[in-house]
Every structure is written in C-alpha cells, then in structure tokens.
C-alpha cells in the first residue's frame, strides 16, 4: 500500500481512536492490548500508529527489557502486573508475558516445565483480568520468512534501525519453523472465549496496521462520547512576539 493511500485510511481511524480515548476517560473503563508476533513483523509501527494520536498520560506503551536476576525469582506474571491499566487508561504491551511461550521456549531460556506451567496458568490469569473489568485484546502479527529476511537485511544496513537487531535475532533467523510450532501450541492453550487471539497479516505493514486498528475499534462497545466544544475569544491587542531580556537566548538554527 502506498503511503498516501495508507494515510487517507489512517486519518479517520485515528479520529475514532480519539473517540475511544474519550470514552475510556468518560466511563473509567480499562483497556489492554497485547502485541505479539514474528520478529520484524511490525509491532512497533502498529503501536506507534495508535499511540501517536492519543494523550500520552492516558495511553501508555510497555516494552520491558529482559528480566533482572531478582525478577527471575518472582512469580512469572509479577513483573507485568504493575503496568496494567487503571481507570480510563489504554495500555499497549510491546510483547508481554507470552515471551515464555515464544522466545524463552525456542531459545532455551525457559525449561519445559516452566513453559508447561505457563500455558496452564495464563488462561486463569487472563480470566482474572477480564473478570475484574479489563478489556483484553491479543494480536499476533504474522509475516512470511522471506519478508522477514528482507526486513532483517534492511535493519542491518540502516544505522537508524540497527538498534532493533540483537544477537538473539541472528540466532532466531534459523528457527522460523520452531517459532511456528511454539505459536501453534500457545494458540491451542491460550485462545479462549474469554481472551481470544486475533491474527493479522503484516506482510504489508501499512495494510496490517489499518486492519488491526479497525478490528480493535470494532471489538469495542459503542464508544462515541459527545466532545466538549471549545471556542477561542479574539485576542485583545496585537499578538506578542517572543522576547528574551536576560542571559538565556534561543540557539541559532544551523538549518536553512
């Protein structure tokens, strides 16, 4: 999808996202969206398309680093609980507790017993969240291996995107099939009526973002809340210009 076409579709969706934000604030509802999927699929871009048009104090992104030594001794879900949404908030998880069923399992960071316990416990944990009133949405972003390889190569060449690569990514490239098998086991255990998964094709990232946002908005109740109208009275006198009388001065631009 071309950029212009993408933006034409995105603009009205972002207006609806603002409607959703006002509805959350008005009702005190809590929303949690989990983004999982293939490496390079486009989780960050999808999250940014949602986050960029919403109030940062209301819409929070959670992207946790690997567990600390202390966190590895905690109850597995404990490190995620402090980031759950409060009233009126939307929280976007850039990866989540499902690391245990994905990268931790495939790369050998979790034992078979730990993975088995996770798959047994996570439906119970998520049901507790939903029963308490949190609206939970789980998305898996999918892309084919040849597309994934192109994106890895792009990140390697682009110094601005190279931070997205890690030694684990290099090793994981050869484990596409293993990740597929792990995903299917995870779906079988955690795709429940209470907290179902939705798979979105992200071979075309722009189209994938639009599909995901549209699907998310369609799963919410009617979220239209009347918007308070603001009016600006005319200024009195001429508009003032910035003036600096002390020692602090604006920097001089180096760009023409």
matplotlib code that plots the C-alpha trace (Angstrom):
import matplotlib.pyplot as plt

x = [0.0, 1.3, 1.9, -0.7, -3.4, -2.4, -2.6, -6.1, -7.3, -5.4, -6.7, -10.4, -9.2, -7.2, -10.2, -12.1, -9.2, -9.6, -13.3, -12.3, -9.9, -12.7, -15.0, -12.4, -11.9, -15.7, -16.6, -13.4, -13.0, -9.6, -8.2, -5.1, -3.8, -1.1, 1.1, 3.0, 4.3, 7.3, 10.5, 10.3, 6.6, 5.9, 4.7, 6.4, 4.9, 1.4, 1.8, 3.1, 0.1, -2.2, -0.1, 0.9, -2.7, -3.6, -2.8, 0.5, -0.8, -3.8, -2.2, 1.0, 3.4, 5.0, 8.1, 10.0, 13.7, 14.8, 14.1, 16.6, 18.2, 15.7, 12.7, 13.6, 12.9, 9.4, 6.0, 6.2, 3.4, 4.5, 6.7, 3.8, 1.1, 2.3, 1.8, -1.8, -4.2, -6.1, -9.4, -9.6, -6.3, -5.2, -2.0, -0.2, 2.2, 5.0, 5.5, 4.2, 4.0, 3.8, 7.6, 7.6, 5.7, 7.8, 11.4, 12.0, 10.9, 12.5, 15.8, 16.1, 15.7, 12.8, 12.6, 9.9, 8.3, 8.2, 6.5, 4.0, 3.1, 2.8, 0.4, -1.7, -1.7, -2.1, -5.8, -6.6, -4.6, -6.2, -9.7, -9.0, -8.1, -11.2, -13.5, -12.1, -13.2, -10.1, -10.8, -8.1, -7.2, -4.4, -2.9, -0.4, 1.4, 2.3, 4.8, 6.4, 10.1, 11.2, 9.6, 11.2, 14.7, 14.3, 13.4, 16.4, 18.7, 17.2, 17.8, 21.4, 22.0, 20.2, 22.1, 18.9, 17.2, 20.3, 19.4, 16.4, 18.9, 20.4, 22.5, 19.2, 17.7, 20.7, 20.2, 16.4, 16.6, 17.2, 14.3, 11.3, 9.7, 10.4, 8.6, 5.7, 5.4, 5.6, 3.0, 0.5, 0.9, 0.5, -2.7, -4.2, -3.7, -4.5, -7.1, -10.1, -13.6, -12.6, -9.3, -9.2, -6.3, -6.6, -4.0, -3.2, -1.2, 1.7, 3.5, 2.2, 2.8, 0.7, -2.3, -1.7, -1.8, -5.1, -6.6, -5.5, -6.8, -10.1, -10.5, -9.7, -12.3, -14.9, -14.5, -15.3, -18.8, -20.3, -17.7, -19.0, -19.0, -20.1, -17.0, -16.9, -16.9, -14.2, -14.3, -11.4, -12.4, -10.4, -7.2, -7.0, -4.4, -1.7, -0.2, 3.1, 6.4, 8.9, 11.4, 14.4, 15.9, 18.2, 21.3, 19.4, 18.9, 17.5, 20.0, 20.8, 19.5, 22.1, 19.5, 18.4]
y = [0.0, 3.4, 6.0, 8.4, 5.8, 4.5, 7.9, 8.5, 5.4, 6.0, 9.6, 8.6, 5.6, 7.9, 10.1, 7.0, 6.2, 9.7, 8.9, 5.7, 7.6, 10.0, 7.0, 5.3, 8.5, 9.1, 5.6, 4.7, 1.5, -0.1, -1.5, -3.7, -4.6, -7.2, -7.2, -10.4, -11.8, -12.6, -10.6, -7.6, -8.1, -4.5, -4.4, -1.1, 0.6, -0.6, 0.6, 4.0, 4.4, 4.1, 5.9, 8.9, 10.4, 9.8, 11.6, 10.1, 10.2, 8.1, 5.8, 4.0, 1.7, -1.1, -2.7, -4.5, -5.4, -8.9, -9.9, -8.9, -11.5, -10.7, -10.7, -14.3, -15.4, -13.8, -15.3, -15.1, -12.7, -10.4, -8.1, -7.3, -6.6, -3.1, -2.0, -3.0, -0.1, 1.9, 3.6, 5.4, 4.1, 2.2, 0.2, -1.3, -4.2, -4.5, -8.2, -9.5, -12.5, -14.5, -14.3, -17.5, -19.4, -17.9, -16.7, -18.1, -21.6, -21.6, -20.1, -22.3, -19.5, -21.4, -25.1, -27.4, -27.5, -23.7, -23.5, -26.1, -24.3, -21.0, -22.5, -24.0, -20.7, -18.0, -18.6, -18.4, -15.2, -13.6, -14.6, -12.9, -9.7, -9.9, -10.7, -7.7, -5.5, -5.1, -5.3, -7.6, -7.8, -10.1, -9.7, -11.9, -10.1, -12.5, -12.3, -14.9, -15.8, -14.2, -10.9, -11.3, -11.8, -8.6, -6.6, -8.1, -7.1, -3.6, -3.1, -4.3, -1.7, 1.2, 2.8, 4.3, 0.9, -1.2, -0.9, -3.2, -6.1, -8.3, -11.5, -13.3, -12.1, -13.5, -16.9, -16.8, -16.4, -20.1, -21.0, -19.8, -23.3, -23.8, -20.5, -21.7, -24.9, -22.9, -20.5, -23.2, -24.9, -21.4, -20.8, -24.2, -23.5, -19.7, -19.0, -18.9, -17.4, -15.0, -13.9, -14.9, -14.3, -12.3, -12.9, -10.0, -10.4, -8.0, -8.9, -5.4, -3.5, -0.4, -2.6, -4.7, -1.6, -0.5, -3.9, -4.2, -0.8, -1.4, -4.7, -3.3, -0.5, -2.9, -5.0, -2.2, -1.2, 2.0, 4.4, 7.8, 10.4, 14.0, 16.2, 19.4, 22.3, 24.9, 28.4, 30.9, 34.5, 37.1, 38.3, 41.8, 43.9, 42.7, 39.2, 39.4, 38.1, 36.1, 38.3, 37.4, 40.1, 38.0, 35.9, 32.9, 33.2, 30.8, 28.7, 29.8, 27.4, 25.7, 24.7, 26.8]
z = [0.0, -0.9, 1.8, 0.5, 0.4, 3.8, 5.4, 3.8, 5.6, 8.8, 9.4, 10.1, 12.2, 14.4, 14.8, 16.1, 18.4, 19.9, 20.4, 22.1, 24.4, 25.4, 26.0, 28.3, 30.2, 30.5, 31.6, 33.6, 31.5, 31.3, 28.0, 27.5, 24.0, 23.6, 20.5, 19.8, 16.6, 14.4, 14.7, 12.3, 11.8, 12.7, 16.3, 17.0, 13.9, 14.8, 18.3, 17.1, 14.8, 17.8, 20.4, 18.3, 18.2, 21.9, 25.1, 26.5, 30.1, 29.1, 26.5, 27.8, 26.0, 27.9, 26.4, 29.2, 29.0, 29.9, 33.5, 36.1, 38.4, 41.1, 38.7, 37.5, 41.1, 41.2, 40.3, 36.5, 36.0, 38.8, 36.7, 34.3, 36.9, 37.9, 34.3, 33.9, 33.1, 35.7, 35.1, 31.8, 30.5, 27.4, 27.8, 24.8, 25.5, 23.0, 23.8, 27.1, 29.3, 26.1, 25.9, 27.9, 25.2, 22.4, 22.6, 26.0, 24.9, 21.5, 22.6, 25.7, 28.3, 30.0, 30.9, 29.5, 33.0, 33.1, 29.7, 30.6, 33.8, 31.9, 29.4, 32.2, 34.2, 31.6, 30.8, 34.5, 34.9, 31.9, 33.1, 36.4, 34.4, 32.3, 35.2, 37.0, 34.1, 32.0, 28.3, 26.9, 23.2, 22.0, 18.5, 16.7, 13.8, 11.1, 8.2, 5.9, 6.3, 3.0, 4.1, 7.5, 5.9, 3.8, 6.9, 8.8, 6.0, 5.9, 9.6, 9.2, 6.5, 8.1, 11.1, 12.4, 12.6, 13.6, 17.3, 16.6, 15.9, 18.7, 18.8, 19.6, 16.3, 14.4, 16.0, 15.7, 11.9, 11.5, 13.9, 11.9, 11.9, 15.6, 16.3, 14.2, 16.3, 19.5, 18.4, 17.5, 20.9, 22.5, 20.5, 21.4, 25.1, 25.3, 22.6, 24.9, 24.7, 27.5, 25.8, 22.1, 19.8, 16.5, 13.7, 11.4, 8.1, 8.3, 5.1, 4.1, 7.3, 6.3, 5.5, 8.6, 10.8, 9.3, 9.7, 13.3, 14.3, 12.5, 14.2, 17.6, 17.3, 16.0, 19.1, 21.5, 22.5, 21.0, 22.2, 20.9, 23.6, 23.0, 22.7, 24.6, 22.3, 22.8, 21.4, 21.3, 22.0, 20.0, 21.4, 22.7, 21.1, 18.7, 19.1, 21.1, 19.8, 21.9, 23.6, 25.8, 28.0, 30.2, 29.6, 28.1, 24.4, 21.8, 19.9, 16.3, 13.8, 11.6, 9.0, 6.1]

ax = plt.figure().add_subplot(projection="3d")
ax.plot(x, y, z, "-o")
ax.set_aspect("equal")
plt.show()
